[in-house]
Amino acid sequence: MPYQIPRNVKGEGRILFIFSTKALIYTGIGGGIGLVFWWILDMMGAGVVGIALIILFALIGFGLGTLKVPNSVAFEITRKTGGENLDDVIMRWLKFKMTNKKKIYIYTEGGTKDDR
């Protein structure tokens, strides 16, 4: 009687081994931002510094797309967001700061409660 053998499918969506799709997109966006700086610095004769900035911004983009917030009780931010993707935490923080309404979040055992 045939049956399905469970297998580990984690990482099958990766491109070029280290890049997930999201990390590749973030790296490309970071490299594009660095490319703008390279273009400006190349016109001023400092092309090597511009190439270093391309690499730096690409690494920052890769980190945003790949890294997770560590799960630690040492700091309040890591206690509340531990294990979540770094870009998700930043996007949620930006969305919270952009709203004009004042919100108060109360943490309870059953989750969060939004009071206005």
PyRosetta script that sets phi, psi and omega in degrees:
from pyrosetta import init, pose_from_sequence

init()
pose = pose_from_sequence("MPYQIPRNVKGEGRILFIFSTKALIYTGIGGGIGLVFWWILDMMGAGVVGIALIILFALIGFGLGTLKVPNSVAFEITRKTGGENLDDVIMRWLKFKMTNKKKIYIYTEGGTKDDR")
pose.set_psi(1, 118.2)
pose.set_omega(1, -178.3)
pose.set_phi(2, -77.0)
pose.set_psi(2, 148.1)
pose.set_omega(2, 176.2)
pose.set_phi(3, -146.4)
pose.set_psi(3, 159.5)
pose.set_omega(3, -178.0)
pose.set_phi(4, -79.2)
pose.set_psi(4, 132.4)
pose.set_omega(4, 175.7)
pose.set_phi(5, -94.8)
pose.set_psi(5, 122.3)
pose.set_omega(5, 179.0)
pose.set_phi(6, -65.9)
pose.set_psi(6, 141.1)
pose.set_omega(6, 178.3)
pose.set_phi(7, -136.0)
pose.set_psi(7, 157.9)
pose.set_omega(7, -179.7)
pose.set_phi(8, -80.6)
pose.set_psi(8, 113.8)
pose.set_omega(8, -178.9)
pose.set_phi(9, -102.9)
pose.set_psi(9, 6.6)
pose.set_omega(9, 179.6)
pose.set_phi(10, -66.4)
pose.set_psi(10, 132.1)
pose.set_omega(10, 177.4)
pose.set_phi(11, 90.8)
pose.set_psi(11, -0.6)
pose.set_omega(11, 179.6)
pose.set_phi(12, -74.0)
pose.set_psi(12, -18.2)
pose.set_omega(12, 177.6)
pose.set_phi(13, -89.1)
pose.set_psi(13, 16.1)
pose.set_omega(13, -176.8)
pose.set_phi(14, -89.7)
pose.set_psi(14, 143.9)
pose.set_omega(14, 177.1)
pose.set_phi(15, -110.1)
pose.set_psi(15, 133.3)
pose.set_omega(15, -179.8)
pose.set_phi(16, 56.3)
pose.set_psi(16, 36.6)
pose.set_omega(16, 174.1)
pose.set_phi(17, 66.6)
pose.set_psi(17, -51.4)
pose.set_omega(17, -175.8)
pose.set_phi(18, -94.5)
pose.set_psi(18, -17.0)
pose.set_omega(18, -175.4)
pose.set_phi(19, -98.0)
pose.set_psi(19, 119.6)
pose.set_omega(19, 164.1)
pose.set_phi(20, -80.9)
pose.set_psi(20, 171.4)
pose.set_omega(20, -179.0)
pose.set_phi(21, -61.3)
pose.set_psi(21, -43.5)
pose.set_omega(21, -179.4)
pose.set_phi(22, -65.3)
pose.set_psi(22, -41.5)
pose.set_omega(22, 179.8)
pose.set_phi(23, -66.1)
pose.set_psi(23, -36.2)
pose.set_omega(23, 178.1)
pose.set_phi(24, -65.7)
pose.set_psi(24, -40.2)
pose.set_omega(24, 178.0)
pose.set_phi(25, -65.1)
pose.set_psi(25, -47.0)
pose.set_omega(25, 179.5)
pose.set_phi(26, -63.6)
pose.set_psi(26, -37.9)
pose.set_omega(26, 177.8)
pose.set_phi(27, -65.3)
pose.set_psi(27, -41.4)
pose.set_omega(27, 177.8)
pose.set_phi(28, -64.1)
pose.set_psi(28, -40.6)
pose.set_omega(28, 178.1)
pose.set_phi(29, -65.6)
pose.set_psi(29, -44.0)
pose.set_omega(29, 177.5)
pose.set_phi(30, -62.7)
pose.set_psi(30, -41.7)
pose.set_omega(30, 177.2)
pose.set_phi(31, -64.7)
pose.set_psi(31, -36.1)
pose.set_omega(31, 177.0)
pose.set_phi(32, -64.9)
pose.set_psi(32, -39.3)
pose.set_omega(32, 176.3)
pose.set_phi(33, -65.4)
pose.set_psi(33, -42.1)
pose.set_omega(33, 177.0)
pose.set_phi(34, -64.4)
pose.set_psi(34, -32.0)
pose.set_omega(34, 178.6)
pose.set_phi(35, -64.6)
pose.set_psi(35, -36.3)
pose.set_omega(35, 176.5)
pose.set_phi(36, -63.0)
pose.set_psi(36, -44.7)
pose.set_omega(36, 178.3)
pose.set_phi(37, -64.8)
pose.set_psi(37, -38.0)
pose.set_omega(37, 178.4)
pose.set_phi(38, -62.7)
pose.set_psi(38, -42.6)
pose.set_omega(38, -179.2)
pose.set_phi(39, -60.9)
pose.set_psi(39, -44.0)
pose.set_omega(39, 179.1)
pose.set_phi(40, -66.1)
pose.set_psi(40, -46.2)
pose.set_omega(40, -178.8)
pose.set_phi(41, -70.0)
pose.set_psi(41, -30.2)
pose.set_omega(41, 178.2)
pose.set_phi(42, -67.6)
pose.set_psi(42, -34.5)
pose.set_omega(42, 176.5)
pose.set_phi(43, -67.5)
pose.set_psi(43, -27.7)
pose.set_omega(43, 179.2)
pose.set_phi(44, -90.3)
pose.set_psi(44, -1.4)
pose.set_omega(44, 176.9)
pose.set_phi(45, 91.9)
pose.set_psi(45, 12.6)
pose.set_omega(45, -179.5)
pose.set_phi(46, -118.1)
pose.set_psi(46, 56.7)
pose.set_omega(46, -176.5)
pose.set_phi(47, -66.1)
pose.set_psi(47, -31.1)
pose.set_omega(47, -179.5)
pose.set_phi(48, -66.2)
pose.set_psi(48, -39.2)
pose.set_omega(48, 177.3)
pose.set_phi(49, -65.3)
pose.set_psi(49, -37.6)
pose.set_omega(49, 178.0)
pose.set_phi(50, -64.4)
pose.set_psi(50, -38.8)
pose.set_omega(50, 177.3)
pose.set_phi(51, -65.4)
pose.set_psi(51, -39.5)
pose.set_omega(51, 176.7)
pose.set_phi(52, -62.5)
pose.set_psi(52, -37.3)
pose.set_omega(52, 178.4)
pose.set_phi(53, -69.4)
pose.set_psi(53, -34.9)
pose.set_omega(53, 175.6)
pose.set_phi(54, -60.0)
pose.set_psi(54, -47.6)
pose.set_omega(54, -179.5)
pose.set_phi(55, -63.5)
pose.set_psi(55, -42.9)
pose.set_omega(55, -179.7)
pose.set_phi(56, -61.7)
pose.set_psi(56, -48.4)
pose.set_omega(56, -179.0)
pose.set_phi(57, -67.2)
pose.set_psi(57, -34.8)
pose.set_omega(57, 176.6)
pose.set_phi(58, -65.4)
pose.set_psi(58, -40.1)
pose.set_omega(58, 177.3)
pose.set_phi(59, -65.9)
pose.set_psi(59, -38.9)
pose.set_omega(59, 176.9)
pose.set_phi(60, -63.5)
pose.set_psi(60, -43.1)
pose.set_omega(60, 177.7)
pose.set_phi(61, -62.7)
pose.set_psi(61, -42.1)
pose.set_omega(61, 178.4)
pose.set_phi(62, -62.8)
pose.set_psi(62, -41.1)
pose.set_omega(62, 178.6)
pose.set_phi(63, -63.7)
pose.set_psi(63, -41.3)
pose.set_omega(63, 178.9)
pose.set_phi(64, -64.7)
pose.set_psi(64, -36.3)
pose.set_omega(64, -178.3)
pose.set_phi(65, -80.9)
pose.set_psi(65, -17.5)
pose.set_omega(65, -172.2)
pose.set_phi(66, -111.2)
pose.set_psi(66, -43.2)
pose.set_omega(66, -169.6)
pose.set_phi(67, -73.3)
pose.set_psi(67, 152.7)
pose.set_omega(67, 174.8)
pose.set_phi(68, -115.8)
pose.set_psi(68, 154.6)
pose.set_omega(68, 176.6)
pose.set_phi(69, -71.8)
pose.set_psi(69, 129.2)
pose.set_omega(69, -179.3)
pose.set_phi(70, -65.0)
pose.set_psi(70, 147.7)
pose.set_omega(70, 179.6)
pose.set_phi(71, -92.3)
pose.set_psi(71, 97.8)
pose.set_omega(71, -176.2)
pose.set_phi(72, -140.3)
pose.set_psi(72, 146.2)
pose.set_omega(72, 178.8)
pose.set_phi(73, -94.1)
pose.set_psi(73, 2.4)
pose.set_omega(73, -176.8)
pose.set_phi(74, -69.6)
pose.set_psi(74, -36.5)
pose.set_omega(74, -178.3)
pose.set_phi(75, -121.0)
pose.set_psi(75, 151.7)
pose.set_omega(75, -177.8)
pose.set_phi(76, -65.0)
pose.set_psi(76, -41.6)
pose.set_omega(76, -177.2)
pose.set_phi(77, -65.3)
pose.set_psi(77, -38.5)
pose.set_omega(77, -179.6)
pose.set_phi(78, -76.7)
pose.set_psi(78, -25.7)
pose.set_omega(78, 177.4)
pose.set_phi(79, -70.4)
pose.set_psi(79, -36.3)
pose.set_omega(79, -176.4)
pose.set_phi(80, -87.3)
pose.set_psi(80, -27.9)
pose.set_omega(80, -175.4)
pose.set_phi(81, -118.6)
pose.set_psi(81, 13.9)
pose.set_omega(81, -176.5)
pose.set_phi(82, -59.6)
pose.set_psi(82, 131.1)
pose.set_omega(82, 178.1)
pose.set_phi(83, 91.2)
pose.set_psi(83, -6.6)
pose.set_omega(83, 179.7)
pose.set_phi(84, -89.2)
pose.set_psi(84, 156.6)
pose.set_omega(84, 177.5)
pose.set_phi(85, -65.8)
pose.set_psi(85, 142.3)
pose.set_omega(85, -176.8)
pose.set_phi(86, -63.1)
pose.set_psi(86, -39.9)
pose.set_omega(86, -179.6)
pose.set_phi(87, -67.5)
pose.set_psi(87, -33.5)
pose.set_omega(87, 177.0)
pose.set_phi(88, -65.6)
pose.set_psi(88, -40.6)
pose.set_omega(88, 178.9)
pose.set_phi(89, -65.1)
pose.set_psi(89, -42.6)
pose.set_omega(89, -179.7)
pose.set_phi(90, -66.4)
pose.set_psi(90, -42.9)
pose.set_omega(90, 179.3)
pose.set_phi(91, -63.8)
pose.set_psi(91, -40.3)
pose.set_omega(91, 179.0)
pose.set_phi(92, -66.5)
pose.set_psi(92, -38.0)
pose.set_omega(92, 178.0)
pose.set_phi(93, -65.6)
pose.set_psi(93, -43.5)
pose.set_omega(93, 178.4)
pose.set_phi(94, -63.8)
pose.set_psi(94, -41.3)
pose.set_omega(94, 179.2)
pose.set_phi(95, -63.9)
pose.set_psi(95, -39.0)
pose.set_omega(95, 178.9)
pose.set_phi(96, -66.0)
pose.set_psi(96, -40.9)
pose.set_omega(96, -179.5)
pose.set_phi(97, -72.1)
pose.set_psi(97, -27.1)
pose.set_omega(97, -176.8)
pose.set_phi(98, -80.5)
pose.set_psi(98, -20.3)
pose.set_omega(98, -179.0)
pose.set_phi(99, -74.4)
pose.set_psi(99, 142.4)
pose.set_omega(99, -179.1)
pose.set_phi(100, -84.2)
pose.set_psi(100, -18.9)
pose.set_omega(100, -179.6)
pose.set_phi(101, -77.4)
pose.set_psi(101, 141.4)
pose.set_omega(101, 175.7)
pose.set_phi(102, -84.1)
pose.set_psi(102, 127.1)
pose.set_omega(102, -178.5)
pose.set_phi(103, -123.3)
pose.set_psi(103, 146.5)
pose.set_omega(103, 175.2)
pose.set_phi(104, -123.0)
pose.set_psi(104, 124.4)
pose.set_omega(104, 178.4)
pose.set_phi(105, -102.5)
pose.set_psi(105, 129.8)
pose.set_omega(105, 178.3)
pose.set_phi(106, -114.6)
pose.set_psi(106, 123.0)
pose.set_omega(106, -179.9)
pose.set_phi(107, -88.8)
pose.set_psi(107, 123.4)
pose.set_omega(107, 177.8)
pose.set_phi(108, -120.5)
pose.set_psi(108, 176.3)
pose.set_omega(108, 179.3)
pose.set_phi(109, -66.7)
pose.set_psi(109, -30.7)
pose.set_omega(109, -178.0)
pose.set_phi(110, -87.5)
pose.set_psi(110, 3.1)
pose.set_omega(110, -178.4)
pose.set_phi(111, 131.9)
pose.set_psi(111, -148.1)
pose.set_omega(111, 179.3)
pose.set_phi(112, -112.2)
pose.set_psi(112, 153.8)
pose.set_omega(112, 179.8)
pose.set_phi(113, -127.2)
pose.set_psi(113, 131.8)
pose.set_omega(113, -176.4)
pose.set_phi(114, -101.1)
pose.set_psi(114, 112.0)
pose.set_omega(114, 176.9)
pose.set_phi(115, -109.6)
pose.set_psi(115, 138.0)
pose.set_omega(115, 178.4)
pose.set_phi(116, -118.2)
pose.dump_pdb("model.pdb")
